[in-house]
């Protein structure tokens, strides 16, 4: 891991200075190890949407900072997150996703109930020490229809840290939106670059001339608000942009004409508009590779297939444009001639500065 002096220099040169992080933060495997240990394994990570597991027994598997996880609807009111590892010989008890009444380890057929407790262990029924055996429970919460988990058993309750974000996004009623699509991708960039790009209104008109500039040009972006666990900005709609017809009745007239983008530190970003919610949850798989899970939800419960596909395809186009620019950016970040630059004013790149400040504070304050 990096030494204390290096972290102190990062604090001195970047914290609250409105400057970018130095290039080595995007290329150094030691820095990534530090981020995994002090940031990603300590914070709340988005695993998906609650209606991905809408029925009892619905489940999906994922990983968090290298830990295999199992997410399951245990009963009508409970979504549980378990370590996806049999307590016998460490085999994952589930793969992929689907619906089941129990989880059977494919190695020796140890079987677990939906609540994680051990149901049976063939030929070992007399082993008294198995009486309380169960899949380890991972700390988890649901917020606004999202599922979050943390590997830090001492993590502060997530919802308690998000009251201000609730006030900024609550009128959109994200918890009532209907999940319609999930995608799993690998992007060739540093994980921080993807977060920064999503929260950067400065690039909208340049990188997305057809997909976003006519709708949300850069000059109409405005900073929204930040807290200890989040940052956010508003992408206001151009006058010629068509009005959204279906949305929550709680929206103000201004909110009907804008999208609100937020980053929930450290690694989840989302854009919520009157009728569409798109989120990204990212996890690094190397300094220049990031695992991306992203999904689309809509306000309308019975959206016609044609409109559904149009909204998905629009975001696929936006993402393709962003992925290409971030792939090229990663090459530039390897240059020995780049030492960091000045960020644009707060309305355009202020969220990036907020993200950097959070990251530096976590890196420099968490115990080793």
N, C-alpha and C positions, 0 to 999 in steps of 0.2 A: 504494500500500500504506500501511498505518497506520504511524505513526512509533514510534520506540523508547520514547518517553515513555508512549504509550498502552498498549503491551505491559507496561511496568513497572507501570503502575497496575493492570492486570489481574492481574498476579502478586501485587501487594501486597494487593489487595482480595479475591481469590478463591482463591489457591493455599493449600491446607491449611486453609481457613477454614470449611468445611462450609456455604458459601453458594452460591447459584446464580450463573450468569454474568449480567451485565447484559443488558438487552433488546437493545442495539445489536448484540450478537454474533449475533443471530438475524435481523437486518434490514439490516445494512450490507453492501453489495456489496463494499466494500473489504476487509472482514473475511473474507468468503467467498473473495476472491482470495488472501488470505494463507493461509487454510486449504488451498486447492488447492495452492499452491506449497510450503508448509512442512510440511504434514501428509499430505495424500492422495497427492501425488506422491512422498513420501519413504517411506511406510509400505508394509506388506504388505496387499493388498486381495484379498478372497475373490472368485473368479470363478465358483465353482460346485462341483459334486461330481464326483469322479473317474468314477463310473459313469454320468455324462451322456455320456462318451466312452469307452464300454466296449470297442468293437471297433476294430481298426486302420482308420483313415480316418474315424472319427467325428469331427465337429468342430462348434464353434459360434463365433459372432462376438459380440463385446461391445466395450465401451470402458472406459477407465480414465483419469479426469481429462482427458477430451477426446481421448485417444489411441485410435484404432481397433485392436482386438486380434483375433487368431485363435487359438483353442485347438483342438488336434488331437491325437488318439492317433496318434503317428508310428510306433510299433511296439508289440509286446506289452507292453513294460515302460516305455515313455516317453510321457508327456504333454508336449507342447511348447506354448509360448506365443510367438507371433510378432507383430510389428507387421503389421497387416493393410493393407499398402500396397505396391503394386508398385514396384519399384526403377527402373522406366522413367519413368512419368509420374504416379505417386502415386495411381493408382486402387486402391481396395480390391479384393483378389483373391477375396474370398469374401463371401457374404451369408447371413444367417440361420444355419442349421445343417443337418446331414445326414451323409451318408457319401460319400466320394470317394476316387479313387486319385491325384488331383493337383488343383492349384488353377490355374485358367486365368483370367487377367485379362480382364474383359469389354471392355476398351478396345482392346488391340492383341494379345491372345492370348499374351502372355508366360505361360509355364507353369512351375509350381514343384512339386517333389517334396514328399512329406509331411514330409520333414525340413527344408523351407524352401529347399533349394538350387534354383538355376535349372535347369530341364530343357531349355527351348528358348525362343528369341526369334525369331519368324519373320522371314526375310530379313536377319537380323543375325548369322548363324552365324559369320562371320569376324571379329567384333569381339573381339579378344583380351582386352580389359578386362572382358568378361562372364564370364570363366572362373571367378571366385570370387564371382560375384553370388549373393545369397541374401536371403531375407526376414530382417530384423533379429530377433535372438533377444531376448526379454524375460526378465529374471530371474524364475524361478518355482520353486515347491516344492509338494509335496503333503504334507498333514498330516492324519491321522485321516480320510482319505477326502475332504478338501477340496482344491481347487486354489487356490493363491495366486500372485499376481504383484506385482512391484514395479518401478516406473519408475526407482528409485534403484539404479544398478548397484553401489553400495557398501553397500547394505543388508546388515546382519548376517543370517546364516542364520536363518530363522524358527524351525525346530525347536529350535535351541539356546536360544531365549528362552522356550520353552514347556514345559520339563521339569516345572515346578510345576503347570501346567494339566493336563498328562498325568496326573499323580498324582491330580488331583481328578476327572477325567472318564474315565480310562482303563478302568475296570471296565465302562463302558457299551459299549465296543468299537464306537465310531461308525464305524470303517473297515469294519466288517462289516455295517452296516445297508444296506438296499436302497432306492435312490432311486426314488420313485414319481410325483413331480409337481414341476413348475417353473412359477412364475408371474412375469410381468413387469408391474409396475404403476408408476404415478406417484401419489405422495401429495402433498397440498398442505400441506406443513409444512417447517420447516427440518430438514436432515439430522440435526443434533445432537438435536433433539427426539425423533426416532424412536429413536435409540440410547438416550437417557435413559429414555424411556418403557418400552422393552423391559427395561431393567435396574432398573426401579422396582417393588419389591414393594408399595409403599405404595398404589398405585392399584388393585390386583387386586380387592379386595372392592367397590370403589365403581363402577369402570367396567365390570366384568364380573360383574354380580350372578348371572346364570344360567350363564354359560360357565365361570367360574373360581372364584368364591367358594365354591361347594360342594366344590370339589376342593382348591384351594390358597388358603385365606383369608390375608389380609395378616398376621394375627397369628402365623402359623406360619412366616413367612419368616425366614431367617437368613443373615447374611453368610458367605461360604465362604472366599475367599482372593483375593489379587491379586498381580500381578508387574509387571515393567516393561512388558509387552505385553498384559496382560489384567486383568480383574476378574470376579468371579463371586459368585453367591448361590444359596441352596437354597430352593426352594418345597416345603415339606413337605406331604404329603397329609393331609386331614382323616380322622378315624377312620372315617367312613362311606364314604369313597371306595373304589370297588372295586379289588381287587388286580389287577395286570397279570400275565397268565398266561404270556406268552412274553417271554423276555429272556435276556441273557447270563448264564451260570452263575457268572460272576465277581462279580456284584453282591452286596453285603452286604445283610442284612435291612433296614437303614436305607435304603440306596440303592434298594431295591425300592419304597419308599414316599415317593419324592420325585423332583422334577425338578431338574436343575442347569442354571442359566442363566449364560451367560458372554458377555462382550464381548471380542473380540480386536481390540485397538486398530489402526486408528482406526474402522473402519466395518463390522465384521461382528459380529452377535449371533446367539446360538443357544440353544435349549432342548432338552436331551436328557433323556428319561424312559426307563424300562426298555424300552419297545417303540416309541418314536417320537422322531425327531429333526427339528426344524424350525430352519432357519437363514434369516437375512436378510443380504444384502449391499447396502449403500446408497451412492449417489453423488449429490451435489447437482447439480441442474439450474437453480439459482437460489436466492435466499435463502428462498423459500417453496415450492419444488418439489424433490422428491427422487425419483430413479429407484431403484426397489426390485426386486431379484431375490430371491425367496424360494422355498424348496423343502422338500419333505417326504420323509423316509426312514423306513423301518420295519424292525423286527427280523426279521419273518417273511418268508421268501422267496416264499411262496405265499399271501399274504393274500387272502382272498375279496374280490371287488369291492365287496360291500356294506360290509364293514368298512373297506376302503380308502377308499371315498367318505365314510364317516362321519368318519374321522380328518381328511381334507382339509376337509370342510365345517365341522368344529369349529374349525379354525384360520382358515378364511375368516370365520367369525362373529367370532372374537376380533379378527382384523385389521380387520374392518369397524368394530367398536366403537372400536378404537384410532385408526383413521384419522379417524373423526368427531371424537373428542375432540382430536386433534392439529390438525385443521383449525380448530377453535374456539380452541385455544390460540394458534395463530399470530396470530389477530386480537388477542388479549390482549397478546401480545408487542410489538405495534405501539403500545401505549398509552404516552403520555408520563408516566403516573402509576405505571408499574412500574419499579422500580430494583433488583430482585433480592430474594430471600427466603432464609430459613434452611431448610436441608434437614432431613428427618426423621432419627432415629437410624440408625446404620450398618446394622442389620438390614433396614431398609426403603428407604433411599435412599443408603446408603454407596457403592454402585457408581457413582452419578452423580458423587459427589465424586471418586472415583478417576479417572473419565473426564475430568473437568474438569482435574484435576491433570496428567494426561498431555497434554492438549491445550495447556495453558498452557506446560508445559515445552517442547513441540515448537515452539510459536510463538515462544518467547522465546530459543531456543537454536540453531535451525537457521540457517545462513548465508543471507543474502538472495540 
